[in-house]
């Protein structure tokens, strides 16, 4: 059987002591609490994806010749304009 990315990710995650602890606790939670936990984890994962995208776009923008940012707002404005131009 071929190994997929999901299999590899799951295998690595299960070796993480924090994830092992969460897996051990899940059976004692009510179905409602499990849904709440799943929703919160989805929220955290979305924030992490957005943060990674922000960092990547900011690093790309800073590599452009002549662009430096003194504030986060300046960087965000550049990224918004740059994303619209490249879309």
TIRO-2110 file (N, C-alpha, C; in Angstrom, 1 decimal):
// TIRO-2110
0.8, -1.2, 0.0, N, 1, A
0.0, 0.0, 0.0, CA, 1, A
0.9, 1.2, 0.0, C, 1, A
0.6, 2.2, -0.8, N, 2, A
1.4, 3.4, -0.9, CA, 2, A
1.0, 4.4, 0.2, C, 2, A
2.0, 5.1, 0.7, N, 3, A
1.8, 6.0, 1.8, CA, 3, A
1.4, 7.4, 1.2, C, 3, A
0.4, 8.0, 1.8, N, 4, A
-0.1, 9.3, 1.4, CA, 4, A
0.5, 10.4, 2.3, C, 4, A
0.3, 11.6, 1.9, N, 5, A
0.7, 12.7, 2.7, CA, 5, A
0.0, 12.7, 4.0, C, 5, A
-1.3, 12.4, 3.9, N, 6, A
-2.2, 12.4, 5.1, CA, 6, A
-1.7, 11.3, 6.1, C, 6, A
-1.3, 10.1, 5.6, N, 7, A
-0.8, 9.1, 6.4, CA, 7, A
0.5, 9.5, 7.1, C, 7, A
1.4, 10.2, 6.4, N, 8, A
2.6, 10.6, 6.9, CA, 8, A
2.4, 11.7, 8.0, C, 8, A
1.5, 12.6, 7.7, N, 9, A
1.2, 13.7, 8.6, CA, 9, A
0.5, 13.1, 9.9, C, 9, A
-0.4, 12.2, 9.7, N, 10, A
-1.0, 11.6, 10.9, CA, 10, A
0.0, 10.9, 11.7, C, 10, A
0.8, 10.1, 11.1, N, 11, A
1.9, 9.4, 11.8, CA, 11, A
2.8, 10.3, 12.6, C, 11, A
3.2, 11.4, 12.0, N, 12, A
4.0, 12.3, 12.7, CA, 12, A
3.3, 13.0, 13.8, C, 12, A
2.0, 13.3, 13.6, N, 13, A
1.2, 14.0, 14.6, CA, 13, A
1.0, 13.1, 15.8, C, 13, A
0.8, 11.8, 15.6, N, 14, A
0.5, 11.0, 16.7, CA, 14, A
1.8, 10.8, 17.6, C, 14, A
2.9, 11.1, 17.1, N, 15, A
4.2, 11.0, 17.9, CA, 15, A
4.4, 12.3, 18.7, C, 15, A
3.6, 13.3, 18.5, N, 16, A
3.6, 14.5, 19.3, CA, 16, A
2.9, 14.3, 20.6, C, 16, A
3.6, 14.5, 21.7, N, 17, A
3.0, 14.3, 23.0, CA, 17, A
1.7, 15.1, 23.3, C, 17, A
1.7, 16.3, 22.8, N, 18, A
0.5, 17.1, 23.0, CA, 18, A
-0.7, 16.5, 22.2, C, 18, A
-0.5, 16.1, 21.0, N, 19, A
-1.6, 15.4, 20.3, CA, 19, A
-2.0, 14.1, 20.9, C, 19, A
-1.0, 13.4, 21.4, N, 20, A
-1.3, 12.1, 22.1, CA, 20, A
-2.2, 12.4, 23.3, C, 20, A
-1.9, 13.5, 24.0, N, 21, A
-2.7, 13.8, 25.2, CA, 21, A
-4.2, 14.2, 24.7, C, 21, A
-4.3, 15.0, 23.7, N, 22, A
-5.6, 15.4, 23.2, CA, 22, A
-6.4, 14.1, 22.8, C, 22, A
-5.8, 13.2, 22.1, N, 23, A
-6.5, 12.0, 21.7, CA, 23, A
-6.9, 11.2, 22.9, C, 23, A
-6.1, 11.2, 23.9, N, 24, A
-6.5, 10.4, 25.1, CA, 24, A
-7.7, 11.1, 25.8, C, 24, A
-7.9, 12.4, 25.7, N, 25, A
-8.9, 13.1, 26.4, CA, 25, A
-10.3, 13.0, 25.7, C, 25, A
-10.2, 12.9, 24.4, N, 26, A
-11.4, 13.0, 23.5, CA, 26, A
-12.5, 12.1, 23.9, C, 26, A
-12.3, 10.8, 24.3, N, 27, A
-13.4, 9.9, 24.7, CA, 27, A
-14.2, 10.4, 25.9, C, 27, A
-13.6, 11.2, 26.7, N, 28, A
-14.4, 11.7, 27.9, CA, 28, A
-15.3, 12.9, 27.6, C, 28, A
-15.1, 13.5, 26.4, N, 29, A
-15.9, 14.7, 26.1, CA, 29, A
-17.3, 14.3, 25.5, C, 29, A
-18.2, 15.1, 25.7, N, 30, A
-19.5, 14.9, 25.1, CA, 30, A
-19.5, 15.2, 23.6, C, 30, A
-20.4, 14.7, 22.8, N, 31, A
-20.4, 15.0, 21.4, CA, 31, A
-20.4, 16.5, 21.1, C, 31, A
-21.1, 17.3, 21.9, N, 32, A
-21.2, 18.7, 21.7, CA, 32, A
-19.8, 19.4, 22.0, C, 32, A
-19.1, 18.9, 23.0, N, 33, A
-17.8, 19.5, 23.3, CA, 33, A
-16.8, 19.1, 22.2, C, 33, A
-16.9, 17.9, 21.6, N, 34, A
-16.1, 17.4, 20.6, CA, 34, A
-16.3, 18.3, 19.3, C, 34, A
-17.5, 18.6, 19.0, N, 35, A
-17.8, 19.6, 17.9, CA, 35, A
-17.2, 20.9, 18.2, C, 35, A
-17.3, 21.4, 19.4, N, 36, A
-16.7, 22.7, 19.8, CA, 36, A
-15.2, 22.7, 19.6, C, 36, A
-14.6, 21.6, 20.0, N, 37, A
-13.1, 21.4, 19.9, CA, 37, A
-12.8, 21.4, 18.4, C, 37, A
-13.5, 20.7, 17.6, N, 38, A
-13.2, 20.6, 16.2, CA, 38, A
-13.4, 21.9, 15.5, C, 38, A
-14.4, 22.7, 15.9, N, 39, A
-14.6, 24.0, 15.3, CA, 39, A
-13.4, 24.9, 15.7, C, 39, A
-13.0, 24.9, 16.9, N, 40, A
-11.9, 25.7, 17.4, CA, 40, A
-10.6, 25.3, 16.7, C, 40, A
-10.3, 24.0, 16.5, N, 41, A
-9.1, 23.6, 15.8, CA, 41, A
-9.2, 24.0, 14.3, C, 41, A
-10.4, 24.0, 13.7, N, 42, A
-10.5, 24.5, 12.3, CA, 42, A
-10.2, 26.0, 12.3, C, 42, A
-10.7, 26.7, 13.3, N, 43, A
-10.4, 28.2, 13.3, CA, 43, A
-8.9, 28.4, 13.5, C, 43, A
-8.2, 27.7, 14.4, N, 44, A
-6.8, 27.8, 14.5, CA, 44, A
-6.0, 27.5, 13.2, C, 44, A
-6.4, 26.4, 12.6, N, 45, A
-5.8, 26.0, 11.3, CA, 45, A
-5.9, 27.1, 10.3, C, 45, A
-7.1, 27.7, 10.2, N, 46, A
-7.3, 28.7, 9.2, CA, 46, A
-6.4, 29.9, 9.5, C, 46, A
-6.3, 30.3, 10.8, N, 47, A
-5.5, 31.4, 11.2, CA, 47, A
-4.0, 31.1, 10.8, C, 47, A
-3.6, 29.9, 11.0, N, 48, A
-2.2, 29.5, 10.7, CA, 48, A
-2.0, 29.6, 9.2, C, 48, A
-3.0, 29.1, 8.4, N, 49, A
-2.8, 29.2, 6.9, CA, 49, A
-2.7, 30.7, 6.5, C, 49, A
-3.6, 31.5, 7.1, N, 50, A
-3.5, 32.9, 6.7, CA, 50, A
-2.2, 33.6, 7.1, C, 50, A
-1.7, 33.2, 8.3, N, 51, A
-0.4, 33.8, 8.8, CA, 51, A
0.7, 33.4, 7.8, C, 51, A
0.7, 32.1, 7.5, N, 52, A
1.8, 31.6, 6.5, CA, 52, A
1.7, 32.4, 5.2, C, 52, A
0.5, 32.6, 4.7, N, 53, A
0.3, 33.3, 3.4, CA, 53, A
0.8, 34.7, 3.6, C, 53, A
0.5, 35.4, 4.7, N, 54, A
0.9, 36.7, 5.0, CA, 54, A
2.4, 36.8, 5.0, C, 54, A
3.1, 35.9, 5.7, N, 55, A
4.5, 35.9, 5.8, CA, 55, A
5.1, 35.7, 4.4, C, 55, A
4.7, 34.7, 3.7, N, 56, A
5.2, 34.5, 2.3, CA, 56, A
5.0, 35.7, 1.4, C, 56, A
3.9, 36.3, 1.4, N, 57, A
3.6, 37.4, 0.6, CA, 57, A
4.5, 38.6, 1.0, C, 57, A
4.6, 38.8, 2.3, N, 58, A
5.5, 39.9, 2.8, CA, 58, A
6.9, 39.7, 2.4, C, 58, A
7.4, 38.5, 2.5, N, 59, A
8.8, 38.2, 2.2, CA, 59, A
9.0, 38.4, 0.7, C, 59, A
8.0, 38.0, -0.2, N, 60, A
8.1, 38.2, -1.6, CA, 60, A
8.1, 39.7, -1.9, C, 60, A
7.3, 40.4, -1.3, N, 61, A
7.2, 41.9, -1.5, CA, 61, A
8.5, 42.6, -1.1, C, 61, A
9.1, 42.2, 0.0, N, 62, A
10.3, 42.8, 0.5, CA, 62, A
11.5, 42.5, -0.5, C, 62, A
11.4, 41.4, -1.2, N, 63, A
12.5, 41.0, -2.1, CA, 63, A
12.4, 41.8, -3.4, C, 63, A
11.3, 42.4, -3.7, N, 64, A
11.1, 43.3, -4.8, CA, 64, A
12.1, 44.5, -4.6, C, 64, A
12.7, 44.9, -5.7, N, 65, A
13.7, 46.0, -5.6, CA, 65, A
13.0, 47.3, -5.1, C, 65, A
13.6, 47.9, -4.1, N, 66, A
13.1, 49.2, -3.7, CA, 66, A
11.9, 49.2, -2.7, C, 66, A
11.5, 48.1, -2.3, N, 67, A
10.3, 48.0, -1.4, CA, 67, A
10.8, 47.7, 0.0, C, 67, A
10.5, 48.6, 1.0, N, 68, A
10.7, 48.4, 2.4, CA, 68, A
9.5, 48.9, 3.1, C, 68, A
9.2, 48.3, 4.2, N, 69, A
8.0, 48.7, 5.0, CA, 69, A
8.4, 49.1, 6.4, C, 69, A
7.9, 50.2, 6.8, N, 70, A
8.1, 50.7, 8.2, CA, 70, A
7.0, 50.2, 9.1, C, 70, A
5.9, 49.9, 8.6, N, 71, A
4.8, 49.4, 9.5, CA, 71, A
4.1, 48.2, 8.8, C, 71, A
3.4, 47.5, 9.6, N, 72, A
2.6, 46.4, 9.1, CA, 72, A
1.5, 46.9, 8.2, C, 72, A
1.0, 48.0, 8.4, N, 73, A
-0.1, 48.6, 7.6, CA, 73, A
0.5, 48.8, 6.2, C, 73, A
1.7, 49.3, 6.1, N, 74, A
2.3, 49.6, 4.8, CA, 74, A
2.5, 48.2, 4.0, C, 74, A
3.0, 47.2, 4.7, N, 75, A
3.2, 45.9, 4.1, CA, 75, A
1.8, 45.3, 3.7, C, 75, A
0.8, 45.5, 4.5, N, 76, A
-0.5, 44.9, 4.1, CA, 76, A
-1.1, 45.7, 2.9, C, 76, A
-0.9, 47.0, 2.8, N, 77, A
-1.4, 47.7, 1.7, CA, 77, A
-0.7, 47.3, 0.4, C, 77, A
0.6, 47.1, 0.5, N, 78, A
1.3, 46.7, -0.6, CA, 78, A
0.9, 45.3, -1.1, C, 78, A
0.7, 44.4, -0.1, N, 79, A
0.3, 43.0, -0.5, CA, 79, A
-1.1, 43.1, -1.1, C, 79, A
-2.0, 43.8, -0.6, N, 80, A
-3.4, 43.9, -1.2, CA, 80, A
-3.3, 44.4, -2.6, C, 80, A
-2.5, 45.5, -2.9, N, 81, A
-2.4, 46.0, -4.2, CA, 81, A
-1.7, 45.0, -5.1, C, 81, A
-0.6, 44.4, -4.6, N, 82, A
0.1, 43.4, -5.4, CA, 82, A
-0.7, 42.2, -5.7, C, 82, A
-1.5, 41.7, -4.8, N, 83, A
-2.4, 40.6, -5.0, CA, 83, A
-3.4, 40.9, -6.1, C, 83, A
-3.9, 42.1, -6.1, N, 84, A
-4.9, 42.5, -7.1, CA, 84, A
-4.3, 42.6, -8.5, C, 84, A
-3.1, 43.1, -8.5, N, 85, A
-2.4, 43.2, -9.8, CA, 85, A
-2.0, 41.9, -10.4, C, 85, A
-1.7, 40.9, -9.6, N, 86, A
-1.2, 39.6, -10.1, CA, 86, A
-2.4, 38.6, -10.3, C, 86, A
-3.6, 39.0, -9.8, N, 87, A
-4.7, 38.1, -10.0, CA, 87, A
-5.3, 38.1, -11.4, C, 87, A
END
